[in-house]
Amino acid sequence: MANWWIFDRGDILCLMANDSTIAVFQCRKDAELFSEQFDIKIEKV
């Protein structure tokens, strides 16, 4: 299983998997919903 997390850079949030960027969220609400739905933690950078 991939190690997934979301980097919160303030202006954008990036979905990461095994040190690779998978997706970029331009809306914080989308990232938060995704995080809750898939139980992925959000980390401030």
N, CA, C and O atoms as CSV, one atom per row, in Angstrom:
chain,resi,resn,atom,element,x,y,z
A,1,MET,N,N,0.845,-1.197,0.000
A,1,MET,CA,C,0.000,0.000,0.000
A,1,MET,C,C,0.881,1.247,0.000
A,1,MET,O,O,1.858,1.327,0.744
A,2,ALA,N,N,0.539,2.182,-0.810
A,2,ALA,CA,C,1.299,3.425,-0.894
A,2,ALA,C,C,1.146,4.229,0.397
A,2,ALA,O,O,0.126,4.149,1.081
A,3,ASN,N,N,2.168,4.993,0.709
A,3,ASN,CA,C,2.131,5.894,1.850
A,3,ASN,C,C,1.577,7.229,1.357
A,3,ASN,O,O,2.289,7.988,0.700
A,4,TRP,N,N,0.322,7.519,1.667
A,4,TRP,CA,C,-0.371,8.704,1.157
A,4,TRP,C,C,-0.474,9.769,2.232
A,4,TRP,O,O,-0.689,9.456,3.403
A,5,TRP,N,N,-0.322,11.026,1.840
A,5,TRP,CA,C,-0.578,12.153,2.725
A,5,TRP,C,C,-0.806,13.391,1.881
A,5,TRP,O,O,-0.557,13.388,0.675
A,6,ILE,N,N,-1.279,14.445,2.516
A,6,ILE,CA,C,-1.517,15.708,1.832
A,6,ILE,C,C,-0.619,16.763,2.465
A,6,ILE,O,O,-0.664,16.986,3.674
A,7,PHE,N,N,0.200,17.411,1.633
A,7,PHE,CA,C,1.047,18.518,2.089
A,7,PHE,C,C,0.258,19.806,1.999
A,7,PHE,O,O,-0.261,20.144,0.935
A,8,ASP,N,N,0.164,20.522,3.092
A,8,ASP,CA,C,-0.507,21.826,3.129
A,8,ASP,C,C,0.575,22.895,3.036
A,8,ASP,O,O,1.277,23.164,4.011
A,9,ARG,N,N,0.707,23.499,1.863
A,9,ARG,CA,C,1.715,24.538,1.652
A,9,ARG,C,C,1.141,25.932,1.856
A,9,ARG,O,O,1.813,26.929,1.596
A,10,GLY,N,N,-0.084,25.999,2.314
A,10,GLY,CA,C,-0.717,27.292,2.559
A,10,GLY,C,C,-1.522,27.748,1.350
A,10,GLY,O,O,-2.733,27.949,1.446
A,11,ASP,N,N,-0.844,27.913,0.201
A,11,ASP,CA,C,-1.544,28.368,-1.001
A,11,ASP,C,C,-2.170,27.204,-1.761
A,11,ASP,O,O,-3.246,27.341,-2.342
A,12,ILE,N,N,-1.498,26.070,-1.755
A,12,ILE,CA,C,-2.031,24.870,-2.406
A,12,ILE,C,C,-1.827,23.669,-1.500
A,12,ILE,O,O,-0.999,23.698,-0.589
A,13,LEU,N,N,-2.587,22.617,-1.756
A,13,LEU,CA,C,-2.420,21.364,-1.035
A,13,LEU,C,C,-2.127,20.283,-2.062
A,13,LEU,O,O,-2.821,20.173,-3.072
A,14,CYS,N,N,-1.085,19.475,-1.799
A,14,CYS,CA,C,-0.648,18.458,-2.749
A,14,CYS,C,C,-0.874,17.065,-2.169
A,14,CYS,O,O,-0.453,16.774,-1.049
A,15,LEU,N,N,-1.538,16.214,-2.934
A,15,LEU,CA,C,-1.691,14.816,-2.548
A,15,LEU,C,C,-0.416,14.093,-2.939
A,15,LEU,O,O,-0.017,14.103,-4.103
A,16,MET,N,N,0.226,13.461,-1.952
A,16,MET,CA,C,1.503,12.789,-2.177
A,16,MET,C,C,1.345,11.282,-1.950
A,16,MET,O,O,0.553,10.847,-1.114
A,17,ALA,N,N,2.108,10.504,-2.707
A,17,ALA,CA,C,2.174,9.058,-2.500
A,17,ALA,C,C,3.616,8.627,-2.732
A,17,ALA,O,O,4.163,8.805,-3.820
A,18,ASN,N,N,4.219,8.063,-1.704
A,18,ASN,CA,C,5.613,7.613,-1.793
A,18,ASN,C,C,6.524,8.691,-2.374
A,18,ASN,O,O,7.302,8.421,-3.290
A,19,ASP,N,N,6.429,9.914,-1.845
A,19,ASP,CA,C,7.274,11.052,-2.232
A,19,ASP,C,C,7.030,11.575,-3.643
A,19,ASP,O,O,7.844,12.344,-4.153
A,20,SER,N,N,5.945,11.185,-4.283
A,20,SER,CA,C,5.590,11.715,-5.603
A,20,SER,C,C,4.271,12.467,-5.495
A,20,SER,O,O,3.360,12.039,-4.786
A,21,THR,N,N,4.173,13.586,-6.201
A,21,THR,CA,C,2.917,14.346,-6.206
A,21,THR,C,C,1.931,13.658,-7.146
A,21,THR,O,O,2.228,13.443,-8.321
A,22,ILE,N,N,0.769,13.320,-6.626
A,22,ILE,CA,C,-0.267,12.642,-7.395
A,22,ILE,C,C,-1.296,13.650,-7.903
A,22,ILE,O,O,-1.774,13.551,-9.033
A,23,ALA,N,N,-1.626,14.614,-7.058
A,23,ALA,CA,C,-2.646,15.603,-7.425
A,23,ALA,C,C,-2.407,16.884,-6.642
A,23,ALA,O,O,-1.765,16.879,-5.591
A,24,VAL,N,N,-2.931,17.975,-7.168
A,24,VAL,CA,C,-2.863,19.271,-6.492
A,24,VAL,C,C,-4.290,19.776,-6.298
A,24,VAL,O,O,-5.075,19.845,-7.244
A,25,PHE,N,N,-4.607,20.128,-5.052
A,25,PHE,CA,C,-5.922,20.694,-4.747
A,25,PHE,C,C,-5.792,22.204,-4.736
A,25,PHE,O,O,-4.931,22.743,-4.040
A,26,GLN,N,N,-6.631,22.897,-5.494
A,26,GLN,CA,C,-6.619,24.351,-5.480
A,26,GLN,C,C,-7.621,24.896,-4.469
A,26,GLN,O,O,-7.625,26.089,-4.165
A,27,CYS,N,N,-8.465,24.013,-3.955
A,27,CYS,CA,C,-9.476,24.410,-2.976
A,27,CYS,C,C,-9.247,23.613,-1.689
A,27,CYS,O,O,-9.256,22.382,-1.702
A,28,ARG,N,N,-9.045,24.324,-0.586
A,28,ARG,CA,C,-8.787,23.669,0.701
A,28,ARG,C,C,-9.931,22.727,1.092
A,28,ARG,O,O,-9.695,21.658,1.655
A,29,LYS,N,N,-11.171,23.131,0.789
A,29,LYS,CA,C,-12.329,22.310,1.152
A,29,LYS,C,C,-12.274,20.947,0.456
A,29,LYS,O,O,-12.592,19.923,1.060
A,30,ASP,N,N,-11.864,20.941,-0.827
A,30,ASP,CA,C,-11.732,19.674,-1.556
A,30,ASP,C,C,-10.711,18.768,-0.888
A,30,ASP,O,O,-10.943,17.569,-0.737
A,31,ALA,N,N,-9.585,19.337,-0.492
A,31,ALA,CA,C,-8.534,18.552,0.162
A,31,ALA,C,C,-9.025,17.992,1.497
A,31,ALA,O,O,-8.747,16.841,1.832
A,32,GLU,N,N,-9.752,18.805,2.252
A,32,GLU,CA,C,-10.267,18.353,3.551
A,32,GLU,C,C,-11.279,17.231,3.378
A,32,GLU,O,O,-11.259,16.257,4.131
A,33,LEU,N,N,-12.166,17.356,2.393
A,33,LEU,CA,C,-13.145,16.297,2.135
A,33,LEU,C,C,-12.456,15.007,1.695
A,33,LEU,O,O,-12.818,13.919,2.143
A,34,PHE,N,N,-11.474,15.131,0.826
A,34,PHE,CA,C,-10.712,13.971,0.352
A,34,PHE,C,C,-10.005,13.300,1.536
A,34,PHE,O,O,-10.006,12.076,1.661
A,35,SER,N,N,-9.409,14.116,2.393
A,35,SER,CA,C,-8.705,13.619,3.573
A,35,SER,C,C,-9.639,12.817,4.483
A,35,SER,O,O,-9.286,11.735,4.952
A,36,GLU,N,N,-10.835,13.361,4.724
A,36,GLU,CA,C,-11.805,12.679,5.585
A,36,GLU,C,C,-12.306,11.389,4.951
A,36,GLU,O,O,-12.423,10.366,5.625
A,37,GLN,N,N,-12.600,11.438,3.667
A,37,GLN,CA,C,-13.181,10.284,2.991
A,37,GLN,C,C,-12.213,9.100,2.941
A,37,GLN,O,O,-12.620,7.950,3.102
A,38,PHE,N,N,-10.934,9.391,2.716
A,38,PHE,CA,C,-9.955,8.313,2.545
A,38,PHE,C,C,-9.006,8.164,3.732
A,38,PHE,O,O,-8.026,7.422,3.662
A,39,ASP,N,N,-9.305,8.883,4.836
A,39,ASP,CA,C,-8.504,8.828,6.057
A,39,ASP,C,C,-7.026,9.096,5.763
A,39,ASP,O,O,-6.151,8.318,6.142
A,40,ILE,N,N,-6.770,10.209,5.082
A,40,ILE,CA,C,-5.411,10.621,4.744
A,40,ILE,C,C,-5.089,11.867,5.557
A,40,ILE,O,O,-5.871,12.817,5.581
A,41,LYS,N,N,-3.941,11.864,6.220
A,41,LYS,CA,C,-3.606,13.007,7.072
A,41,LYS,C,C,-3.089,14.183,6.251
A,41,LYS,O,O,-2.465,14.016,5.204
A,42,ILE,N,N,-3.374,15.387,6.770
A,42,ILE,CA,C,-2.888,16.625,6.163
A,42,ILE,C,C,-1.757,17.147,7.037
A,42,ILE,O,O,-1.923,17.320,8.244
A,43,GLU,N,N,-0.596,17.398,6.415
A,43,GLU,CA,C,0.568,17.893,7.146
A,43,GLU,C,C,0.951,19.272,6.635
A,43,GLU,O,O,1.066,19.485,5.428
A,44,LYS,N,N,1.150,20.210,7.561
A,44,LYS,CA,C,1.622,21.552,7.186
A,44,LYS,C,C,3.103,21.471,6.841
A,44,LYS,O,O,3.875,20.770,7.495
A,45,VAL,N,N,3.481,22.205,5.798
A,45,VAL,CA,C,4.883,22.210,5.367
A,45,VAL,C,C,5.531,23.501,5.802
A,45,VAL,O,O,6.714,23.716,5.542
